[in-house]
């Protein structure tokens, strides 16, 4: 038995799994488990969608079922092929495969229209001529009944005629709608004669101009589930109040013996310091506050991917937070912890200097160079070691030197010693400055017998500080982008008296253009992850990095310093 299966068996069932297991026990739906992931292609998917993807595909995998990828493409005014392509890429990147070809609600437009006609013939739908504003005002309130439309009792023949003419394009947008005829006194506002179809003279990305009437989500969604034989329609908690309408529509088209989908709601993912609204995310993109949907600061799946997150870390995060029935806010630090835990095991350790300060080792021969042996990852001995060049001139981080250092500063300072990782102990002898008083170079000496791992008695001499470094002669240039959280407030969208953009973190991106990287990274491939010693985890940018012009994104620091920084 694999470790994964053992863990799976030990973990208690969540409430959705309990429902499915009860259905299987009773041989409901002939023992089938068929789920779907139904995104609307009106933007890029975010981390909340990732949770839904992992849940829907994960349930099917656990119970030997199937999962459809179905696009809810019923609003051509907001949908684009770009979004369709990005969604497919995101689902695949997360490690999941859908059943057959991707499906679209637009595949079912003809069937949905026929069912709408059937519901009209049953006397359960009517065409309303009132403007949407009037219809909305007639809905009433949760404690007050709505007002019936003056067109509610039109004859079936008249409604059929008008609906066909709507389909044929004889009316302008907003001139007429098709409404379900349910109950204007229902305590559930969604049951008060909801709109089923509206007129949109817009070209559709798949059907072109064939249709000028489009079904509303509540009508299209449940019927699409029914067409596909979905057994468990898993959605977020805000759709709980829509469930009676979901079931009402199904009852009006259901035929005995078919699989009737069951809608089950779970709490959506709310993440601290994060915006989850597609509308707000689109605003960030359109106002150039970020550099596109895949900006590494964005909570989109493509943004997380570009930043250097791994599919395994996101799947682990989704599994860790579990499935709940009540909304809550998850600390983004838990997502970052899942990533660190994954990268700690898999990311090779390398040397990189972001803000270089040159050191000249005066007692090291000018024409000499040697190679030091260094481990690739102490967590994975199987990937072995590598050789790194060492020479008379090296770079260290500017922050690793202080001219007037306090007592507990264990890095380099005048007269102090530090060890260069995997190499020698050096001592600062002299500080070189320019005419403006800026430190430009350090002159140091090295202990010739202190090479790390040399086996000599001197090599065992202890010093308190160990620094990363790169050989100046061999280093390659790179651009490094330090990304941080996009917002400085835990709930940037929660303040009704503030625009969420007021909480943008002004330090969410810092760019270092003069970084020095060890030569082993010369041919680093896009999306390769590394741990820069002492600096954090970094990823080769999949968009901007090119051979000879490397760009690295900081994925996450080595430790969570955010809480301390913001206290």
HUCOR-V661539 format. One record per residue. N is the residue number from 1. PSI is psi in radians with two decimals (* if undefined). OMEGA is omega in radians with two decimals (999 if undefined). Layout:
{{N | PSI | OMEGA} {N | PSI | OMEGA}}
//
This chain:
{{1 | 2.29 | -3.11} {2 | 2.78 | 3.12} {3 | -0.66 | -3.13} {4 | -0.78 | -3.12} {5 | -0.65 | 3.10} {6 | -0.77 | 3.12} {7 | -0.71 | -3.14} {8 | -0.71 | -3.11} {9 | -0.61 | -3.12} {10 | -0.56 | -3.11} {11 | 2.36 | 3.13} {12 | 2.68 | -3.11} {13 | 2.46 | 2.96} {14 | 3.00 | -2.99} {15 | -0.51 | 3.11} {16 | -0.74 | 3.09} {17 | -0.64 | 3.11} {18 | -0.70 | 3.10} {19 | -0.79 | -3.12} {20 | -0.74 | -3.11} {21 | -0.59 | 3.07} {22 | -0.71 | 3.09} {23 | -0.74 | 3.13} {24 | -0.69 | 3.12} {25 | -0.65 | -3.11} {26 | 0.12 | -3.13} {27 | 0.58 | 3.07} {28 | 2.52 | -3.12} {29 | 0.55 | -3.13} {30 | 0.54 | 3.10} {31 | 0.22 | -3.11} {32 | 2.55 | 2.98} {33 | 1.95 | -3.05} {34 | 1.93 | -3.12} {35 | 3.09 | 3.10} {36 | 2.69 | 2.97} {37 | 1.99 | -2.95} {38 | 1.18 | -3.09} {39 | 2.64 | 2.98} {40 | 2.22 | -3.08} {41 | 1.04 | -3.13} {42 | 0.34 | 3.14} {43 | 3.10 | 3.10} {44 | 2.61 | 3.13} {45 | 2.55 | 3.10} {46 | -3.05 | -3.01} {47 | -0.47 | 3.06} {48 | -0.67 | 3.07} {49 | -0.58 | 3.13} {50 | -0.68 | 3.09} {51 | -0.75 | -3.14} {52 | -0.68 | 3.09} {53 | -0.87 | -3.12} {54 | -0.64 | -3.13} {55 | -0.91 | -3.07} {56 | -0.82 | 3.13} {57 | -0.62 | -3.13} {58 | -0.69 | 3.10} {59 | -0.77 | -3.14} {60 | -0.71 | 3.13} {61 | -0.73 | -3.09} {62 | -0.63 | -3.05} {63 | 0.44 | 3.07} {64 | 0.70 | -3.13} {65 | -2.71 | -3.11} {66 | 2.74 | 3.09} {67 | 2.27 | 3.04} {68 | 2.55 | 2.86} {69 | 2.00 | -3.10} {70 | 2.20 | 3.14} {71 | 2.22 | 3.09} {72 | 1.35 | -3.04} {73 | 1.12 | -3.08} {74 | 0.09 | 3.13} {75 | 1.53 | -3.04} {76 | -0.21 | -3.13} {77 | -0.32 | -3.05} {78 | -0.08 | -2.96} {79 | 2.54 | -3.13} {80 | 2.62 | 3.09} {81 | -0.59 | 3.11} {82 | -0.74 | -3.13} {83 | -0.67 | 3.10} {84 | -0.85 | -3.11} {85 | -0.71 | -3.12} {86 | -0.65 | -3.14} {87 | -0.78 | 3.11} {88 | -0.74 | 3.14} {89 | -0.71 | -3.13} {90 | -0.79 | -3.12} {91 | -0.78 | 3.11} {92 | -0.74 | -3.12} {93 | -0.63 | 3.11} {94 | -0.19 | 3.04} {95 | 0.36 | -3.08} {96 | 2.65 | 3.08} {97 | 2.31 | -3.14} {98 | 2.87 | -3.14} {99 | 2.16 | 3.07} {100 | -2.59 | 3.11} {101 | 2.70 | 3.02} {102 | 2.53 | -3.12} {103 | 2.81 | -3.11} {104 | 2.47 | 3.04} {105 | -0.53 | 3.13} {106 | -0.34 | 3.03} {107 | -0.43 | -2.99} {108 | 0.21 | -3.07} {109 | -0.69 | -3.12} {110 | -0.78 | 3.14} {111 | -0.72 | 3.14} {112 | -0.69 | 3.10} {113 | -0.77 | -3.14} {114 | -0.68 | 3.10} {115 | -0.64 | 3.08} {116 | -0.72 | 3.08} {117 | -0.73 | 3.13} {118 | -0.73 | -3.13} {119 | -0.65 | 3.05} {120 | -0.78 | -3.13} {121 | -0.47 | 3.09} {122 | 0.00 | -3.13} {123 | 0.33 | -3.05} {124 | 0.26 | 3.07} {125 | 2.66 | -3.11} {126 | 2.72 | 3.08} {127 | 2.28 | -3.13} {128 | 2.30 | -3.11} {129 | -0.05 | -3.03} {130 | 2.59 | 3.05} {131 | 2.72 | -3.09} {132 | -0.58 | 3.14} {133 | -0.68 | 3.13} {134 | -0.78 | 3.12} {135 | -0.75 | 3.14} {136 | -0.72 | -3.12} {137 | -0.44 | -3.13} {138 | -0.11 | -3.09} {139 | -0.42 | -3.10} {140 | -2.72 | 3.12} {141 | 2.95 | 3.12} {142 | -0.42 | -3.12} {143 | -0.08 | 3.13} {144 | 2.35 | -3.12} {145 | 2.75 | 3.10} {146 | 3.04 | 3.14} {147 | 2.27 | 3.14} {148 | 2.50 | 3.10} {149 | 2.51 | 3.06} {150 | -0.23 | 3.14} {151 | 0.11 | -3.03} {152 | -0.55 | -3.05} {153 | 0.46 | 3.01} {154 | 2.72 | 3.14} {155 | 2.71 | 3.10} {156 | -0.74 | -3.12} {157 | -0.75 | 3.14} {158 | -0.75 | 3.14} {159 | -0.72 | 3.12} {160 | -0.73 | -3.14} {161 | -0.81 | -3.12} {162 | -0.68 | -3.12} {163 | -0.68 | 3.09} {164 | -0.68 | 3.12} {165 | -0.59 | 3.01} {166 | -0.80 | -3.14} {167 | -0.61 | -3.09} {168 | -0.01 | 3.05} {169 | 0.43 | -3.09} {170 | -0.15 | -3.08} {171 | 2.73 | 3.11} {172 | 2.86 | 3.07} {173 | 2.37 | 3.11} {174 | -0.10 | -3.09} {175 | -0.60 | 3.14} {176 | 2.71 | 3.01} {177 | 2.78 | 2.99} {178 | 2.24 | -3.12} {179 | 2.53 | 2.99} {180 | 2.51 | -3.12} {181 | 1.66 | -3.02} {182 | -1.50 | -3.04} {183 | 1.86 | -3.13} {184 | -0.05 | 3.09} {185 | 0.02 | -3.09} {186 | 2.41 | 3.06} {187 | -0.32 | 3.08} {188 | 1.97 | -3.06} {189 | -0.47 | -3.11} {190 | -0.25 | 3.14} {191 | 0.01 | -3.11} {192 | 1.36 | 3.09} {193 | 1.09 | -3.10} {194 | 2.71 | 3.10} {195 | 2.33 | 3.10} {196 | -0.69 | -3.12} {197 | 2.54 | 2.99} {198 | 2.84 | -3.13} {199 | 2.23 | 3.07} {200 | 1.93 | 3.08} {201 | 1.25 | -3.08} {202 | 2.48 | 3.09} {203 | 2.28 | -3.13} {204 | 2.52 | -3.06} {205 | -0.25 | 3.12} {206 | -0.67 | -3.05} {207 | 0.00 | 3.12} {208 | -2.24 | -3.12} {209 | 0.34 | -3.13} {210 | -0.64 | -3.08} {211 | 2.52 | 2.98} {212 | 0.06 | 2.96} {213 | 2.44 | -3.08} {214 | 2.39 | -3.12} {215 | 2.59 | 3.04} {216 | 2.78 | -3.07} {217 | -0.83 | -3.05} {218 | -0.53 | 3.11} {219 | -0.78 | -3.06} {220 | -0.62 | -2.97} {221 | -0.97 | -3.10} {222 | -0.65 | -3.14} {223 | -0.59 | 3.06} {224 | -0.71 | 3.04} {225 | -0.77 | -3.11} {226 | -0.79 | 3.13} {227 | -0.71 | -3.06} {228 | -0.09 | -3.14} {229 | 0.51 | 3.11} {230 | 2.33 | -3.14} {231 | -0.68 | -3.07} {232 | 1.87 | -3.10} {233 | 1.64 | -3.02} {234 | 2.18 | -3.11} {235 | 3.04 | -3.06} {236 | 2.89 | -2.90} {237 | -0.47 | -3.11} {238 | -0.26 | 3.13} {239 | 0.08 | 3.13} {240 | -0.73 | -3.13} {241 | -0.25 | 3.08} {242 | -0.24 | -3.01} {243 | -0.75 | 3.11} {244 | -0.63 | 3.11} {245 | -0.71 | 3.06} {246 | -0.82 | -3.10} {247 | -0.59 | 3.13} {248 | -0.80 | 3.12} {249 | -0.74 | 3.14} {250 | -0.73 | -3.13} {251 | -0.51 | -3.09} {252 | -0.16 | 3.12} {253 | -0.18 | -3.03} {254 | 2.45 | 3.04} {255 | 2.40 | -3.09} {256 | 2.34 | 3.12} {257 | -0.32 | 3.10} {258 | 2.82 | 3.00} {259 | 2.22 | 3.10} {260 | 2.01 | -3.11} {261 | 2.59 | 3.06} {262 | 2.14 | 3.11} {263 | 2.29 | 3.12} {264 | 2.25 | -3.07} {265 | 2.48 | 3.05} {266 | 2.83 | -3.11} {267 | 2.29 | 3.12} {268 | 2.85 | 3.12} {269 | 2.12 | 2.98} {270 | 2.14 | -3.02} {271 | 2.34 | -3.14} {272 | 2.65 | 3.12} {273 | 0.44 | -2.99} {274 | 2.47 | 3.01} {275 | 2.33 | -3.13} {276 | -0.07 | -3.11} {277 | 2.18 | 3.09} {278 | -0.63 | -3.13} {279 | -0.76 | 3.13} {280 | -0.64 | 3.10} {281 | -0.70 | 3.09} {282 | -0.65 | 3.11} {283 | -0.70 | 3.09} {284 | -0.68 | -3.14} {285 | -0.85 | -3.05} {286 | -0.52 | 3.13} {287 | 0.18 | 3.07} {288 | 0.52 | 3.02} {289 | -0.52 | 2.99} {290 | 2.93 | -3.09} {291 | 1.09 | 3.09} {292 | 3.01 | -3.11} {293 | -0.50 | -3.11} {294 | 0.29 | 3.01} {295 | 2.30 | -3.08} {296 | -0.16 | 3.06} {297 | -0.22 | -3.11} {298 | 2.58 | 3.11} {299 | 0.28 | 3.08} {300 | 2.71 | 3.10} {301 | -0.70 | 3.12} {302 | -0.54 | 3.06} {303 | -0.77 | 3.09} {304 | -0.69 | 3.13} {305 | -0.81 | -3.12} {306 | -0.56 | 3.13} {307 | -0.45 | 3.11} {308 | 0.13 | 3.05} {309 | 2.66 | 3.12} {310 | 2.62 | 3.06} {311 | -0.67 | -3.12} {312 | -0.68 | -3.11} {313 | -0.64 | 3.13} {314 | -0.70 | 3.08} {315 | -0.71 | 3.12} {316 | -0.72 | 3.10} {317 | -0.81 | 3.14} {318 | -0.67 | 3.12} {319 | -0.66 | -3.10} {320 | -0.76 | -3.08} {321 | -0.36 | 3.05} {322 | -2.90 | -3.09} {323 | 2.15 | -3.08} {324 | 2.85 | 3.09} {325 | -0.22 | -3.11} {326 | 2.52 | 3.12} {327 | 2.44 | 3.01} {328 | 3.03 | -3.13} {329 | 2.20 | 3.11} {330 | 2.34 | 3.11} {331 | 2.22 | -3.13} {332 | -0.37 | 3.11} {333 | -0.48 | 3.12} {334 | -0.66 | 3.06} {335 | -0.76 | 3.13} {336 | -0.62 | 3.10} {337 | -0.72 | 3.12} {338 | -0.65 | 3.13} {339 | -0.83 | 3.14} {340 | -0.73 | -3.11} {341 | -0.67 | 3.13} {342 | -0.86 | -3.08} {343 | -0.52 | 3.11} {344 | -0.57 | -3.13} {345 | -0.46 | -2.93} {346 | -0.40 | -3.01} {347 | 2.18 | 3.06} {348 | 2.55 | 3.07} {349 | 2.34 | 3.12} {350 | 2.94 | 3.13} {351 | 2.28 | 3.07} {352 | 2.45 | 3.13} {353 | 2.03 | -3.04} {354 | -0.69 | -3.08} {355 | 1.43 | -2.87} {356 | 2.48 | 2.99} {357 | 2.16 | -3.05} {358 | 2.43 | 3.03} {359 | 2.30 | 3.03} {360 | 2.08 | -3.13} {361 | 1.74 | -2.91} {362 | -0.48 | 3.14} {363 | 0.23 | 3.06} {364 | 2.30 | -3.09} {365 | 2.38 | -3.09} {366 | -0.65 | -3.05} {367 | 0.13 | -3.08} {368 | 2.51 | 2.92} {369 | 2.58 | 3.12} {370 | 2.96 | -3.08} {371 | 2.27 | 3.13} {372 | 2.60 | -3.12} {373 | 2.31 | -3.08} {374 | 2.49 | -3.11} {375 | 2.56 | 3.13} {376 | -0.67 | 3.11} {377 | 1.97 | -3.14} {378 | -0.28 | 3.12} {379 | -0.19 | -3.10} {380 | 1.54 | -3.09} {381 | -0.38 | -3.08} {382 | -0.45 | -3.11} {383 | 0.02 | 2.90} {384 | -2.59 | -3.06} {385 | 3.04 | 3.08} {386 | 2.88 | 3.10} {387 | 2.40 | 3.13} {388 | 2.36 | -3.10} {389 | 2.53 | 3.08} {390 | 2.44 | -3.12} {391 | -3.09 | -3.05} {392 | -0.63 | -3.12} {393 | 2.27 | -3.13} {394 | 2.94 | 3.02} {395 | 2.45 | 2.92} {396 | 3.00 | 3.08} {397 | 2.43 | 3.08} {398 | -0.61 | -3.14} {399 | -0.22 | -3.14} {400 | 0.14 | 3.04} {401 | 2.42 | 3.07} {402 | 2.19 | -3.08} {403 | -0.75 | 3.09} {404 | 1.36 | -3.00} {405 | 2.44 | 3.02} {406 | 2.97 | -3.03} {407 | -0.67 | -3.06} {408 | 0.40 | 3.04} {409 | 1.85 | -3.00} {410 | 0.40 | 3.02} {411 | -2.73 | -2.99} {412 | 2.44 | 3.09} {413 | 2.83 | 3.13} {414 | 2.22 | 3.12} {415 | -0.05 | -3.11} {416 | 2.78 | 3.13} {417 | 2.60 | 2.99} {418 | 2.80 | 3.02} {419 | 2.40 | 2.95} {420 | 2.17 | -3.01} {421 | 2.26 | 3.11} {422 | 0.13 | -3.11} {423 | -2.28 | -2.97} {424 | 2.92 | 2.94} {425 | 2.27 | 3.10} {426 | 2.78 | 3.14} {427 | 2.30 | 3.14} {428 | 2.14 | -3.10} {429 | -0.55 | -3.02} {430 | 2.51 | 3.12} {431 | 2.22 | 3.13} {432 | 2.30 | -3.12} {433 | 2.77 | 3.04} {434 | -3.07 | -3.06} {435 | -0.34 | 3.13} {436 | 0.07 | 3.09} {437 | 0.14 | 3.11} {438 | 2.41 | 3.13} {439 | 2.17 | -3.11} {440 | -0.56 | -3.12} {441 | 2.79 | 3.01} {442 | 2.40 | 2.99} {443 | 2.18 | -3.11} {444 | 2.87 | 2.96} {445 | 2.77 | 3.11} {446 | 2.66 | 3.06} {447 | 1.94 | -3.01} {448 | -0.36 | -3.10} {449 | 0.23 | -2.98} {450 | 0.24 | -3.09} {451 | 2.28 | -3.09} {452 | 2.27 | 3.08} {453 | 0.16 | -3.10} {454 | -0.33 | 3.12} {455 | -0.10 | 3.11} {456 | 2.86 | 3.12} {457 | -0.68 | -3.10} {458 | -0.54 | -3.09} {459 | -0.29 | -3.14} {460 | -0.03 | 3.13} {461 | 2.31 | -3.06} {462 | 2.39 | 2.91} {463 | 2.71 | -2.96} {464 | -0.43 | -3.09} {465 | 2.45 | 3.03} {466 | 2.21 | -3.07} {467 | 2.62 | 2.95} {468 | 2.83 | -3.00} {469 | 2.94 | 2.94} {470 | 2.62 | 3.09} {471 | 2.21 | -3.11} {472 | -0.65 | -3.09} {473 | -0.55 | -3.02} {474 | -0.20 | -3.04} {475 | 2.61 | 3.03} {476 | 2.63 | -3.11} {477 | 2.61 | 3.11} {478 | 2.75 | 2.98} {479 | 2.35 | 3.13} {480 | 2.29 | 3.14} {481 | 2.10 | 3.10} {482 | 1.87 | 3.12} {483 | 2.48 | 3.08} {484 | -3.14 | -3.13} {485 | 2.48 | -3.04} {486 | -0.44 | -3.10} {487 | 2.59 | -3.13} {488 | -0.08 | 3.13} {489 | 2.47 | -3.12} {490 | -0.55 | -3.12} {491 | 1.30 | -3.03} {492 | -0.38 | -3.13} {493 | -0.03 | -3.00} {494 | -0.21 | -3.11} {495 | 1.93 | -3.09} {496 | -0.42 | -3.11} {497 | 0.05 | -3.08} {498 | 2.56 | 2.98} {499 | 2.34 | -3.07} {500 | -0.43 | -3.12} {501 | -0.28 | 3.10} {502 | -0.29 | -3.10} {503 | 0.24 | 3.08} {504 | 2.33 | 3.12} {505 | 2.00 | -3.11} {506 | -0.25 | -3.14} {507 | 0.47 | -3.12} {508 | -0.27 | 3.09} {509 | 2.17 | 3.00} {510 | 2.31 | -3.08} {511 | 2.24 | 3.07} {512 | 2.04 | -3.03} {513 | -0.17 | -3.03} {514 | 0.72 | -3.08} {515 | 2.65 | 3.13} {516 | 2.17 | -3.01} {517 | 2.55 | 3.11} {518 | 2.57 | -3.00} {519 | -0.31 | 3.12} {520 | -0.28 | -3.12} {521 | 0.17 | -3.06} {522 | -0.70 | -3.09} {523 | 0.52 | -3.12} {524 | 2.29 | -3.09} {525 | 2.58 | 3.07} {526 | 2.46 | 3.12} {527 | 0.05 | 3.06} {528 | 2.38 | -3.10} {529 | 2.50 | 3.10} {530 | 2.74 | 2.86} {531 | 1.99 | 2.99} {532 | 2.09 | -3.05} {533 | 2.16 | 3.04} {534 | -0.05 | -3.02} {535 | -0.49 | -3.11} {536 | -2.99 | 3.12} {537 | 2.40 | -3.06} {538 | 2.73 | -3.10} {539 | 2.46 | 3.05} {540 | 2.15 | -3.06} {541 | 2.26 | -3.06} {542 | -0.23 | -3.12} {543 | -0.90 | -2.93} {544 | -0.28 | -3.09} {545 | 2.33 | 3.13} {546 | 2.75 | 3.04} {547 | 2.22 | -3.10} {548 | -0.12 | 3.12} {549 | 1.27 | -3.03} {550 | 2.45 | 3.06} {551 | 2.22 | 3.12} {552 | 2.44 | 3.04} {553 | 2.33 | 3.01} {554 | 2.14 | -3.14} {555 | -0.88 | -3.12} {556 | 2.53 | 3.05} {557 | 2.95 | 3.14} {558 | -0.55 | 3.12} {559 | 2.79 | 3.12} {560 | 1.73 | 3.12} {561 | -0.01 | -3.04} {562 | -0.78 | -3.07} {563 | -0.69 | 3.12} {564 | -0.70 | -3.09} {565 | -0.54 | -3.01} {566 | 0.21 | 3.08} {567 | * | 999}}
//
